[in-house]
Amino acid sequence: MAVVVVFALTRSIPAGLLTFRPMDLMWGLGLGLGLRLLQGWTEGVESSAFPSVATIDGSLPQEWWFTTAVPASVIAPLIEEFFFRGVVLVAVYQLFRRSVGVVASSLTALLASAGGFVLLHSAFESLALASGVQLFVVGAVCALTVLLTGRMWGAVCIHVVYNVSFLMLAVLGTMLA
């Protein structure tokens, strides 16, 4: 995915797509935490324990931070958002914008990028329906953020906050177990 992102961004970057505004952090924090709350609510958090990580002697393995935490909190959100929102969303939007209009092309681009986001995650693990729907909602919210602001960083921040909040819950669940 990183190769495709680099290739696409060297060919063409829509004006303002890579611009960062402080408001992007606010969108990321608010929507990322809201999506995590929605995920907890839809998966019945009130009836299940916190997620936890396999431990060695009751503590987190040292390599967990480098093999799971850093990739899930920084690397994956950057690569996935730049691929699905910076390449797929923008390409589909540009492809259909003139022929079907802004609204229809925006909806098509949103569905394509959010659907691809779910398919990527389902390629690596079997997803329950609730998890698939939740991932689609995360992808759709990130896509909508890019479509409404014209900037990538809000979507990246949403994805980072969403993933980091899960990791924090997993660390807490591991400590309480």
N, C-alpha and C positions, 0 to 999 in steps of 0.2 A: 504494500500500500504506500509506503514511504516513497518508493521510486515513482509511482504514478503521481503522487502529490508534487514531488519536485519537478517532474516533467511538465505537469499542467501549469504550475506556477511560474515556470520559466517561459512558457508560451504566452500566457495572458493572465493578468490579475485584474478583476473588476475594481473600479475606483472605490477606495475606502474599505475594501474587504479586510485588509490587514491592519487597519487603523485601530488603535486602542483608546478607549475612553474610560475614565474612572467609573462611569455608570455601568460598564460591562461587569465590574466586580459585584456591584449591587444586584444586577440581574442574576449573576451566577450564584451568589450566596442565597438569595431569596428563592429562586426557582429550583436550585439544586437541593436545598433542604426541604422545600415543598414536595418535590418529587420523591425524596427519600421517605417522607412522612406518608405520602400516598402509597408507596410500595409497602411500607409496614402495615398500613391499614388494609390494603387489598390481600395481603398474605396472612392476615390474622395474627399480628404481632402480640395482641393481648392474650393469645392462648399458647404462644410458643416462647421458648427461651431466646436469648440473644444468640446471634451466630457466634461460632467460636473457631479457633484455629487449633490444629493438632499441636500438642506441646511435647517438649522433652523435659522430664522432671518438673512438670508444672509451669514451665516458662516457655515463652516463644523461642523457637530456634533462631539463632542469630542470622542465618541466611534468609529467613523469611522476609526480613526488611528489604533485602536486595532482589530476591526472586519473586516476591509477590507485592509488597507494599509500594515500592518505588515504581515498578512497571504499571501497576493498576492505578496509582494516583497521579502520575505525571505522563509517562510515555504513551500508554494506551489512549487516554483522552486526547492528547495532542494529535497523534497519528489518525485516530478514528475520526475526530472532528474535521481535521483538514481533508481527509479523504471523502467522508460522506457529506459534509456541508460545504467544504471548499472546492471539491471537484464534482462530485455527483450532483449535489443540489444546484450548483451554479451551471453546470453543463446542461442538465435537463431543463432548467428554467430558460436559459439562453436558446436552447433548441426549439422550444415551443412558444416562446413569448410573442413572436410576431404573428404566428399562424393562429393561435387560439386565444391570445390576450394574456394580460398580467395575472388575473385571478386564476384561470384554469392552469396556466403554466406553473404558478406558485404551488397550487394544490398537487399537481402532478409531480413536481420536484420534491415537495415535502413527502409524499407517499413513497417515491422511489428511494430517497435517502433514508427515511425511517425504516422502510421495509428491508433495505440492504443491511442496515444496522442490526436488525433482528436476525437476518439470515447469517450474518457473520458470527454472531454470538451462538446461534444454534448449530453452527458447524463444529464447534468445540465441545459442546455439552448438550445433552438432552434438556429441552426447556419445557416446563409445565406451561399450560395456557396462561396462567396469571403472570408468570415471568416474561413470557413472550409479549403479552399486552403491555406490561410495564416497560419493557425495553422499547417497544414501539412508541409509547407515550414519551419516554425520554428523548428518543430520536426526533419525534415530531415537535416537541418543545424546543429542542436545539435548532431544528430547521426553521421553525417559526421565528425564533430569535434572530437568526441570520437574515431571514426574509424581511423582517420588520425594521431591523437596525442597519442592515447592509454591512455588518461587521461580524467577524469570526469569533472574537475573543469572548463575547458573552456566552456563546455556545461552549467554548472550551472551558470557561469557568463553571458553567452549569455541570458539565460532565465531571470535572475535577471534584467539585463539592459533592456530587452524588456518589462518586467512588470513594472519596476520602471519608465521608460519613459512614459508609458501610465498613470500611477498614477500622474506624474508631469503634464502632459497635462490636466488631469481631474481637478487637483487642480487649474491650471491656468485658465481653462475654467469656473470653478466655481467662481473664483475671478472676471473674466471679465463679467459674466452674470448679 
